[in-house]
Amino acid sequence: MRFDSSTPITRFFSFLVTVSAIIAFGFIAWKAFDVWSSDPAVEGIEQILQPQK
């Protein structure tokens, strides 16, 4: 089934899908950063890289 791309309904659904994709990408990126930053190995690497005082 093919939709006419100039109808307001298809433009609305296209906008909805685009916004949903951006929100999903942001959520996945946020969760990935949260998991990465709470990883004990990353904390150990940060301690090694800090200049020793």
LOPA-808286 format. One record per residue (C-alpha): residue number from 1; residue in one letter; chain; x, y, z. Coordinates in steps of 0.001 Angstrom, whole numbers. Each point is the difference from the previous one (the first is absolute). Layout:
N
num->NUM residu->A chaine->A x->X y->Y z->Z $
...
# end
This chain:
53
num->1 residu->M chaine->A x->0 y->0 z->0 $
num->2 residu->R chaine->A x->1399 y->3377 z->-970 $
num->3 residu->F chaine->A x->-860 y->3282 z->1633 $
num->4 residu->D chaine->A x->-72 y->3378 z->-1642 $
num->5 residu->S chaine->A x->2817 y->1861 z->1731 $
num->6 residu->S chaine->A x->-1786 y->3330 z->-103 $
num->7 residu->T chaine->A x->-2858 y->-904 z->2325 $
num->8 residu->P chaine->A x->69 y->1474 z->3500 $
num->9 residu->I chaine->A x->-438 y->-3424 z->1595 $
num->10 residu->T chaine->A x->3116 y->-1439 z->-1624 $
num->11 residu->R chaine->A x->1995 y->3110 z->892 $
num->12 residu->F chaine->A x->-1165 y->-366 z->3608 $
num->13 residu->F chaine->A x->997 y->-3664 z->150 $
num->14 residu->S chaine->A x->3333 y->784 z->-1628 $
num->15 residu->F chaine->A x->618 y->2689 z->2624 $
num->16 residu->L chaine->A x->-1057 y->-2418 z->2749 $
num->17 residu->V chaine->A x->2373 y->-2703 z->-1231 $
num->18 residu->T chaine->A x->2861 y->2495 z->-290 $
num->19 residu->V chaine->A x->-535 y->1353 z->3505 $
num->20 residu->S chaine->A x->-334 y->-3519 z->1392 $
num->21 residu->A chaine->A x->3271 y->-1029 z->-1654 $
num->22 residu->I chaine->A x->1823 y->3021 z->1433 $
num->23 residu->I chaine->A x->-1383 y->-695 z->3481 $
num->24 residu->A chaine->A x->924 y->-3686 z->-245 $
num->25 residu->F chaine->A x->3530 y->866 z->-1131 $
num->26 residu->G chaine->A x->407 y->2463 z->2859 $
num->27 residu->F chaine->A x->-1266 y->-2502 z->2559 $
num->28 residu->I chaine->A x->2307 y->-2751 z->-1272 $
num->29 residu->A chaine->A x->2978 y->2371 z->-41 $
num->30 residu->W chaine->A x->-790 y->1179 z->3545 $
num->31 residu->K chaine->A x->-311 y->-3569 z->1303 $
num->32 residu->A chaine->A x->3218 y->-1028 z->-1764 $
num->33 residu->F chaine->A x->1865 y->2921 z->1579 $
num->34 residu->D chaine->A x->-1508 y->-811 z->3398 $
num->35 residu->V chaine->A x->1106 y->-3639 z->-227 $
num->36 residu->W chaine->A x->3451 y->973 z->-1286 $
num->37 residu->S chaine->A x->581 y->2613 z->2691 $
num->38 residu->S chaine->A x->-1011 y->-2354 z->2809 $
num->39 residu->D chaine->A x->2320 y->-2781 z->-1199 $
num->40 residu->P chaine->A x->2659 y->-761 z->2640 $
num->41 residu->A chaine->A x->2619 y->-523 z->-2703 $
num->42 residu->V chaine->A x->-534 y->3552 z->-1248 $
num->43 residu->E chaine->A x->409 y->1326 z->3541 $
num->44 residu->G chaine->A x->3272 y->-1920 z->312 $
num->45 residu->I chaine->A x->1269 y->1399 z->-3291 $
num->46 residu->E chaine->A x->-898 y->3533 z->1100 $
num->47 residu->Q chaine->A x->1954 y->-481 z->3218 $
num->48 residu->I chaine->A x->3039 y->-1229 z->-1948 $
num->49 residu->L chaine->A x->-170 y->2936 z->-2409 $
num->50 residu->Q chaine->A x->-263 y->2633 z->2746 $
num->51 residu->P chaine->A x->3330 y->1602 z->764 $
num->52 residu->Q chaine->A x->1392 y->-1317 z->3219 $
num->53 residu->K chaine->A x->395 y->2664 z->2651 $
# end
